[in-house]
């Protein structure tokens, strides 16, 4: 169903090229529990991101259901994730403002699932993941294991072809982690589950196939051929016995040992079709030999994500209310920025002449007084304030020639016209300046 062909991913950081993956070739089946093992920096998370469409390869191709994804646009990758891939992350990534039910239902809303059927579908998943009765709780009211099961339910509810798990037990205690892995084991019967981990013990105990990476290359790809059939879990011991075989001697010996050590009676319970985690003997496991025969291409029906506007508003409002310090700081900086912009625009657009014009016009002033004042001994003449010297007819003629459209006249000292506080005596006026 899924094939990676010569997949390479190179990151450029500070003019340096870092090879995260180099010519990776892998074929995955329609179902099964595949564990990608490796130390930090080996490229395992990068590989998971490429499969999930969270990142794009530098070169190579991803074949999904016989279709090349090489030329996918960003929108098509978004639709691919929405339609075919479910994600389970170490940090849960649940929406804290939504209930368990709403967190799960949101996955169905994004794919356009019929509204009338959403409640029933969510109820079925809650029962399957053993979360019934918790649908009204908020994530903060759940334990770590319960929160991780909600993420499993959210991934599973849309019935994806692939479930990608990035260190799903990283924030859980050992016992809870085993329960989560047991659940993934059950899901792998009908889905392709690909899990990234650095824990080799978990890989041995639960993975049906182990792919180990080192420096961006596959150094080992093995499947589980172990015949071990005794599985210890937090709630008890499980014996894996095929229907066409008798009870193995190892099981009989194990029971005898437990009976000798027990200080009370033991009970043996029989179940059918119990999903069993298997031990993998990595040293004795055989290399995987998968035929890369032709896969009948299936048309990919991609579903465009549909996120309702009311959800945007609710999430935005919640983020503002839960981050009050950031909100206050943001508002302060925003106000300060607007203030600086306003002051800057005012100073850059200020025109003194236009300001004077508007002032006189709004005040309905049609006569403007001028007086003669000698500023220095060189005889330069300016008109800026009242002076006892006054003006003569020669001054009037000079001004009239300079301002032909104005009516300029000489008058005696005149009181009754004021253009500013304390200025009541004028010698010369421009009349009808604005007419």
C-alpha positions in Angstrom: 0.0 0.0 0.0 2.9 2.4 0.8 6.3 2.5 -0.8 9.2 4.8 -0.3 11.6 5.0 -3.3 15.1 6.5 -3.0 13.7 8.9 -0.4 16.3 11.6 0.5 15.9 14.7 2.7 18.6 17.4 3.0 18.3 20.4 5.2 20.3 23.6 4.6 21.4 25.3 7.8 23.8 28.2 7.8 25.0 27.4 4.3 25.7 23.8 5.4 23.8 20.7 4.1 22.6 18.2 6.6 21.5 14.9 5.2 18.6 13.6 7.3 17.7 10.7 5.0 19.7 9.1 2.3 18.2 6.9 -0.5 15.6 5.1 1.8 13.7 2.3 0.1 10.9 0.7 2.1 7.6 -1.1 1.2 4.8 -1.3 3.8 1.8 -3.6 3.8 -1.9 -2.6 4.3 -1.7 -3.4 8.0 0.8 -4.4 10.7 2.8 -2.8 13.5 6.0 -1.3 12.2 8.5 0.2 14.6 11.1 2.6 13.3 14.0 2.4 15.8 17.1 4.6 16.1 18.9 7.1 18.2 18.4 10.8 18.2 19.5 12.3 14.9 19.2 9.0 13.0 16.4 10.4 10.8 13.4 8.4 12.2 11.2 11.4 12.9 12.1 12.9 9.5 11.0 9.7 7.9 7.7 9.8 9.8 7.1 13.4 8.8 7.7 12.6 5.1 5.2 9.7 5.2 2.7 11.9 6.9 3.1 14.8 4.5 4.3 17.1 7.2 7.5 17.6 5.2 8.5 17.1 1.6 11.5 15.0 0.4 14.4 16.6 -1.4 14.4 13.8 -3.9 12.8 10.4 -4.3 9.1 9.5 -4.3 6.3 8.2 -2.1 3.9 5.8 -3.7 0.6 5.4 -1.9 -2.0 2.9 -3.1 -0.2 2.9 -6.5 -0.2 6.7 -6.8 2.9 8.9 -6.9 2.8 11.8 -4.4 5.8 13.5 -5.9 4.0 16.3 -7.6 1.5 17.0 -4.8 0.7 20.6 -4.0 0.5 22.0 -0.5 -3.3 21.7 -0.6 -3.1 18.1 -1.8 -0.7 17.2 1.0 -3.2 18.8 3.4 -6.0 16.8 2.0 -3.9 13.6 2.0 -3.3 14.0 5.8 -6.9 14.8 6.4 -8.1 11.8 4.5 -5.7 8.9 5.0 -3.4 9.7 8.0 -4.0 9.7 11.7 -1.3 11.2 14.1 -0.5 10.3 17.6 2.1 12.5 19.2 4.1 12.4 22.4 2.7 15.7 23.7 -0.9 14.7 22.9 -1.7 18.1 21.1 -5.3 18.1 22.4 -7.4 21.2 22.4 -7.7 22.1 26.1 -10.9 24.2 25.6 -12.8 21.3 24.1 -14.2 18.2 25.7 -13.0 14.7 24.9 -16.0 14.2 22.7 -15.4 17.5 20.8 -11.7 16.8 20.3 -12.6 13.5 18.7 -15.6 14.8 16.7 -13.4 17.6 15.2 -11.6 15.0 13.1 -14.9 14.0 11.6 -15.9 17.6 11.0 -12.7 18.2 9.1 -13.5 15.4 6.6 -17.1 16.5 6.1 -18.6 13.5 8.0 -22.4 13.7 8.1 -23.4 15.7 11.3 -26.2 13.4 12.1 -23.8 10.5 12.4 -20.9 12.1 14.2 -22.3 11.4 17.7 -22.8 7.7 17.0 -19.4 7.4 15.5 -17.7 9.1 18.4 -19.6 6.9 20.8 -18.3 3.7 19.0 -14.7 4.9 19.2 -15.0 5.8 22.9 -16.1 2.2 23.6 -13.4 0.7 21.4 -10.6 2.8 23.1 -12.2 2.2 26.6 -13.0 5.9 27.2 -16.8 5.6 27.6 -18.1 7.9 30.4 -15.3 10.4 29.9 -16.7 12.2 26.8 -17.7 15.4 28.7 -14.4 15.8 30.5 -11.7 18.3 29.4 -8.2 17.1 28.7 -6.8 18.7 31.9 -9.2 16.4 33.9 -7.6 13.2 32.4 -4.5 11.2 33.3 -1.6 10.9 30.9 -2.8 7.5 29.7 -6.3 8.7 29.2 -5.1 11.7 27.3 -3.0 9.5 25.0 -6.0 7.3 24.4 -8.0 10.3 23.4 -5.3 11.1 20.7 -5.7 7.5 19.6 -9.4 7.9 19.3 -9.0 11.1 17.4 -6.7 9.5 14.9 -8.8 6.3 14.6 -12.3 7.9 14.3 -11.9 8.8 10.7 -10.7 5.3 9.8 -7.3 6.3 8.4 -5.2 3.9 6.3 -2.1 4.9 8.2 -1.6 5.7 11.9 1.7 7.5 12.6 3.0 7.5 16.2 5.9 9.7 17.3 7.1 8.5 20.7 3.6 7.9 21.9 4.8 6.6 25.3 7.4 9.2 25.9 5.4 11.1 28.6 3.9 8.0 30.2 5.0 5.7 32.9 6.0 2.1 31.9 2.8 0.5 32.9 0.6 3.0 31.1 3.0 2.9 28.1 2.5 -0.8 27.8 -1.3 -0.4 27.7 -1.1 2.2 24.9 1.2 -0.1 22.9 -1.2 -2.9 23.5 -4.0 -0.7 22.0 -1.8 0.1 19.0 -1.2 -3.6 18.6 -5.0 -4.2 18.4 -5.4 -1.3 15.8 -2.6 -2.7 13.7 -4.8 -5.7 12.7 -6.8 -3.4 10.4 -4.5 -0.4 10.0 -0.9 0.2 9.1 0.6 1.5 12.4 4.1 3.1 12.1 5.7 4.0 15.4 8.9 5.9 16.0 10.8 5.2 19.2 14.3 4.9 20.6 13.2 2.3 23.1 14.5 -1.1 21.8 12.7 -3.0 24.5 9.3 -1.8 23.3 10.3 -2.4 19.7 11.2 -6.1 20.6 8.1 -6.7 22.6 5.4 -5.1 20.3 6.7 -4.5 16.8 5.9 -7.0 14.1 8.6 -5.4 12.0 11.6 -3.3 13.1 13.3 -0.8 10.8 16.4 0.6 12.3 18.0 3.8 11.1 21.5 5.3 11.6 22.7 8.5 10.0 19.7 8.6 7.7 20.1 5.1 6.3 18.4 1.8 7.0 20.9 -0.5 8.7 18.4 -3.2 9.6 14.9 -4.2 8.5 13.6 -7.4 10.2 10.3 -9.0 11.0 9.1 -11.0 14.0 9.7 -14.7 13.5 10.1 -15.4 17.3 8.2 -18.4 18.7 8.0 -16.9 22.2 4.4 -16.9 23.4 4.5 -15.7 27.0 3.6 -12.1 27.4 3.7 -10.3 30.8 1.4 -7.3 31.0 0.6 -4.9 33.9 -2.7 -6.7 34.4 -1.5 -10.3 34.1 0.1 -12.9 31.8 -1.0 -13.7 28.3 -0.2 -17.0 26.5 -0.2 -16.9 22.8 -1.3 -20.4 21.6 -2.4 -21.2 18.1 -5.6 -23.1 17.7 -4.0 -26.0 15.9 -1.2 -26.6 18.4 -1.0 -28.1 21.9 0.1 -26.1 24.9 3.9 -25.5 24.4 6.2 -26.9 27.0 7.5 -23.4 27.8 4.0 -22.4 28.9 3.6 -25.5 31.1 7.0 -24.9 32.7 6.1 -21.2 33.3 2.9 -22.2 35.0 4.6 -24.7 37.2 7.2 -22.2 38.3 4.5 -19.6 39.1 2.5 -22.2 41.1 5.6 -23.0 43.2 6.2 -19.3 43.9 2.6 -18.4 44.6 1.3 -18.1 48.2 -2.3 -18.2 47.0 -4.5 -19.8 44.4 -4.0 -18.8 40.7 -6.7 -18.6 38.1 -6.3 -19.2 34.4 -8.7 -17.4 32.1 -9.2 -18.3 28.4 -10.1 -15.7 25.8 -10.5 -16.0 22.0 -9.0 -13.6 19.5 -7.1 -11.6 22.1 -4.7 -9.1 20.6 -1.2 -10.1 21.7 2.0 -8.2 21.8 4.9 -10.4 20.7 8.5 -10.5 21.8 11.1 -10.2 19.0 14.5 -11.8 19.3 16.4 -9.3 17.3 19.5 -11.4 17.2 17.7 -14.4 15.7 15.2 -12.5 13.6 15.5 -12.9 9.8 15.8 -10.1 7.3 12.6 -9.0 5.8 12.1 -10.1 2.2 9.2 -8.1 0.7 8.3 -8.5 -3.0 7.9 -5.1 -4.7 5.4 -6.4 -7.2 3.0 -4.2 -9.1 0.3 -2.6 -6.9 -3.0 -2.0 -8.5 -3.5 1.7 -8.5 -6.5 3.0 -6.6 -7.9 6.4 -7.3 -7.2 8.7 -4.3 -10.3 10.5 -3.2 -9.0 13.4 -1.2 -11.2 15.3 1.3 -10.6 19.0 1.7 -10.5 20.0 5.4 -13.6 21.9 6.6 -13.0 24.0 9.7 -16.1 26.0 10.7 -15.7 29.7 11.4 -17.2 29.3 14.9 -14.4 27.0 15.8 -11.8 29.7 14.7 -13.6 32.3 16.9 -13.8 30.0 19.9 -10.1 29.0 19.7 -8.9 32.6 19.2 -11.0 33.8 22.2 -9.8 31.0 24.4 -6.1 31.7 23.6 -6.6 35.4 24.4 -8.2 34.6 27.7 -5.7 32.0 28.8 -2.7 34.1 28.0 -3.5 37.4 29.7 0.0 38.6 30.2 0.8 38.1 26.5 -2.5 39.8 25.6 -1.7 42.9 27.8 1.8 43.1 26.4 0.5 42.8 22.9 -2.1 45.5 23.4 0.5 47.8 25.0 2.9 47.4 22.1 0.1 47.8 19.6 -1.0 51.1 21.2 2.6 52.3 21.4 3.2 51.5 17.7 0.0 53.4 16.7 1.1 56.4 18.8 4.5 56.5 17.1 3.0 56.1 13.6 0.5 58.9 14.4 3.1 61.3 15.6 5.4 60.5 12.7 2.6 61.1 10.1 1.6 64.3 11.8 5.2 65.7 11.8 5.9 64.6 8.2 2.6 66.0 6.8 2.7 69.3 8.9 2.6 72.5 6.7 2.9 75.7 8.6 1.5 77.9 5.8 -1.5 75.6 5.4 -2.1 75.6 9.1 -2.1 79.5 9.2 -4.4 79.5 6.3 -6.9 77.1 7.9 -6.8 79.0 11.2 -7.7 82.3 9.6 -10.3 80.8 7.4 -12.0 78.9 10.2 -11.9 82.2 12.3 -13.5 84.1 9.4 -10.7 86.6 9.5 -10.5 88.7 6.3 -8.1 91.4 7.5 -4.5 90.6 8.5 -2.3 93.3 10.1 1.4 93.8 9.3 3.9 96.3 10.9 7.4 97.3 10.0 10.3 96.3 12.2 14.0 96.8 11.7 15.9 93.7 12.8 19.6 94.8 12.4 21.8 97.7 11.3 22.1 96.4 7.7 18.7 97.7 6.8 17.0 94.4 6.1 13.2 94.7 6.5 10.9 92.0 7.7 7.3 92.0 8.8 7.0 90.1 12.0 5.7 92.3 14.8 4.5 95.7 16.1 7.0 98.6 16.0 6.4 102.3 16.8 8.2 103.2 13.5 5.1 102.5 11.4 4.9 102.4 7.6 4.8 105.1 5.0 3.2 105.4 1.5 6.3 104.1 -0.1 6.0 100.8 1.9 2.4 100.5 0.8 3.2 100.9 -2.9 5.9 98.3 -2.6 3.6 95.8 -1.0 0.8 96.5 -3.5 3.1 95.7 -6.4 4.1 92.5 -4.7 0.6 91.4 -4.0 -1.6 92.6 -6.9 -4.7 90.8 -5.9 -4.9 92.2 -2.4 -6.3 95.4 -1.1 -3.6 97.0 1.0 -4.1 100.3 2.8 -2.6 102.5 5.5 -4.5 103.3 8.6 -4.0 105.0 11.9 -3.5 102.9 15.0 -6.6 100.8 15.3 -7.9 98.9 18.2 -10.6 96.2 18.0 -8.8 93.6 15.7 -7.1 90.7 17.5 -5.3 87.7 16.0 -3.6 86.6 19.2 -3.7 87.3 22.9 -2.2 90.7 23.8 -2.1 91.9 20.1 -4.6 94.8 19.7 -2.7 97.6 17.8 -1.9 97.4 14.1 -0.6 99.8 11.5 -1.2 98.0 8.3 -3.8 95.5 7.1 -4.3 93.1 4.2 -8.0 93.2 3.4 -10.0 90.4 1.7 -7.0 88.0 1.8 -9.2 85.0 1.3 -11.7 86.5 -1.1 
